[in-house]
Amino acid sequence: MGTVTVGVSIAVPEPYGSLLQERRIGFGDTAAHGIPTHITLLPPTAADAGELPRIERHLAQIADCGVPFPMRLSGTDTFRPLTPVVFVQVVEGAAACSWLQKMVRDGSGPLARELQFPYHPHVTIAHDIDEAAMDRAAAELADFEAAWSVGGFSLYEQDAEGVWRLEREFRFGGDSALELPAQTRSEPAPSPG
């Protein structure tokens, strides 16, 4: 069946999601064309395609135990010099994100894995671009604020062009009435020329 690359994240709702994605593109981060704005719970992870039903059952069980929680983003920070990333800070909701990501990666489940760095919930606004553009991203979004209630999370799969596609949403408590943020459709970067 082959291998797929999956990720699990909390979507940043509109109008914030597309605003941050557009700004990220504007700073020169072309990868943003294929990445909906999000808070990562599981970074890109290789999985056997045949395991997808088990992965979905695992995520559904986690969501069934979850309850909505407040999320607030405020200001910017960076992981530099350790990694070339500038991000918007999660100032409320970080503990809930940490619990969720730990459950997603639990050793008894199909997505068990170690992380390269300690988990730190955030929204990337610049990654692996020149230093001046990263400084500009940090400065221009320093006053950014957003708040919403998180009602669940989503499973994404990366396609052959590197674009992350929504596979399934998981609402807390199995409540299909809970709305998850709609996200703009990511498109691959236009070809030069």
C-alpha positions in Angstrom: 0.0 0.0 0.0 2.9 2.3 0.6 3.8 5.1 3.0 2.0 8.4 3.5 3.1 11.5 5.5 0.5 12.6 8.0 0.2 15.5 10.5 -2.3 16.4 13.1 -3.1 20.0 14.0 -5.5 22.6 15.3 -6.7 24.9 12.5 -6.4 28.7 13.0 -9.9 30.0 12.1 -10.8 32.7 9.6 -10.1 35.5 9.2 -6.9 34.9 11.1 -5.9 31.7 9.2 -5.8 33.2 5.7 -4.4 36.5 7.0 -1.4 34.7 8.6 -0.9 32.5 5.6 -0.9 35.6 3.3 1.6 37.4 5.5 3.8 34.3 5.6 3.8 34.1 1.8 4.5 37.9 1.8 7.6 37.4 3.9 9.0 35.1 1.2 8.1 31.7 2.8 6.9 29.9 -0.3 6.1 26.7 1.7 3.1 28.6 3.1 1.3 28.0 -0.2 0.8 24.4 0.8 0.4 24.7 4.6 -2.9 25.8 6.1 -2.3 28.0 9.2 -2.3 25.7 12.2 -0.9 24.7 15.6 0.9 21.4 15.3 -0.1 18.4 17.5 1.9 15.9 15.4 4.6 17.0 13.0 5.0 15.4 9.6 5.1 11.6 10.3 5.6 8.7 7.9 2.9 6.1 8.3 1.9 2.9 6.4 -1.2 3.8 4.3 -2.8 0.6 5.6 -2.6 2.0 9.1 -4.9 5.0 8.3 -8.1 3.4 9.7 -6.3 2.6 12.9 -4.8 6.1 13.1 -8.3 7.6 12.6 -9.7 5.3 15.4 -6.9 6.4 17.7 -7.6 10.1 17.0 -11.3 9.7 17.4 -10.8 8.1 20.8 -8.7 11.1 21.9 -11.2 13.6 20.5 -14.0 11.8 22.4 -12.2 12.6 25.7 -11.6 16.2 24.8 -13.6 19.3 25.7 -13.5 22.7 24.0 -11.0 25.1 25.4 -10.0 28.7 24.9 -7.1 29.5 22.5 -5.4 32.9 22.4 -2.5 34.0 20.2 -0.5 37.1 21.0 2.7 38.6 19.7 5.7 36.9 18.1 8.8 35.0 19.2 11.4 32.9 17.5 13.3 29.6 17.9 16.4 31.2 16.4 19.3 30.4 16.5 18.3 26.8 17.3 16.0 26.6 14.2 15.1 29.3 11.6 11.5 29.9 12.7 9.5 33.0 13.7 6.1 32.3 15.2 3.0 33.8 16.8 2.8 32.8 20.4 0.1 30.7 22.0 -0.6 32.5 25.3 -3.8 30.6 26.3 -4.5 27.0 25.4 -0.9 25.7 25.5 -1.6 23.2 28.3 -4.5 21.7 26.4 -2.4 21.5 23.2 0.4 19.8 25.2 -2.0 17.2 26.5 -3.4 16.6 23.1 -0.1 16.1 21.4 1.1 13.8 24.1 -2.1 11.6 23.6 -1.6 11.7 19.8 2.0 10.4 20.1 1.3 8.0 23.0 3.5 4.9 22.9 0.6 2.5 22.7 -0.9 4.2 19.6 -0.1 4.1 15.9 1.5 7.5 15.9 4.1 6.9 18.6 7.2 8.9 18.0 9.8 11.0 19.7 10.2 14.7 18.9 13.4 16.4 17.8 12.7 19.3 20.2 10.5 19.7 23.2 6.9 20.4 22.3 6.1 24.2 22.2 2.7 25.1 20.6 2.9 28.0 18.2 1.8 29.3 14.8 4.7 29.5 12.3 4.8 32.7 10.3 8.3 32.4 8.8 10.5 29.3 8.3 13.9 28.9 6.8 13.9 32.3 4.9 16.6 35.0 5.0 17.3 36.7 8.4 16.0 40.1 7.3 12.6 38.7 6.3 12.4 36.7 9.5 13.1 39.9 11.5 10.4 41.7 9.5 7.9 39.0 10.2 8.6 39.2 14.0 8.3 43.0 13.9 5.3 43.3 11.7 3.2 40.8 13.6 4.4 41.7 17.1 0.9 43.2 17.9 -1.1 40.3 16.4 -3.9 39.0 18.6 -6.5 36.3 18.0 -8.8 34.3 20.2 -11.4 31.5 19.7 -12.7 28.3 21.3 -11.1 25.1 20.0 -13.6 22.4 19.3 -11.4 19.7 17.9 -8.4 19.0 15.6 -7.7 17.6 12.2 -5.7 14.9 10.4 -3.8 16.0 7.3 -2.0 14.1 4.6 0.8 15.6 2.5 0.4 15.0 -1.2 3.1 14.4 -3.8 3.4 18.2 -4.4 4.0 18.9 -0.7 0.6 20.3 -0.1 -1.2 19.4 3.1 -4.7 18.1 2.5 -7.4 17.8 5.1 -8.3 14.1 5.6 -10.7 14.2 8.6 -11.8 16.4 11.4 -12.2 15.2 15.0 -14.7 17.1 17.2 -14.3 17.0 21.0 -16.8 14.7 22.7 -17.8 13.3 19.4 -20.1 16.3 19.1 -20.8 16.8 15.3 -22.5 20.1 16.2 -19.2 21.6 17.3 -17.9 23.8 14.5 -14.3 23.5 13.5 -12.7 26.4 11.7 -13.0 26.3 8.0 -9.7 26.8 6.2 -8.8 28.2 2.9 -7.7 25.7 0.4 -3.9 25.5 0.2 -2.4 25.6 -3.3 1.1 24.8 -4.4 3.3 27.7 -5.1 3.0 29.0 -8.7 5.8 27.8 -11.0 8.4 30.4 -11.8 8.5 31.5 -15.4 
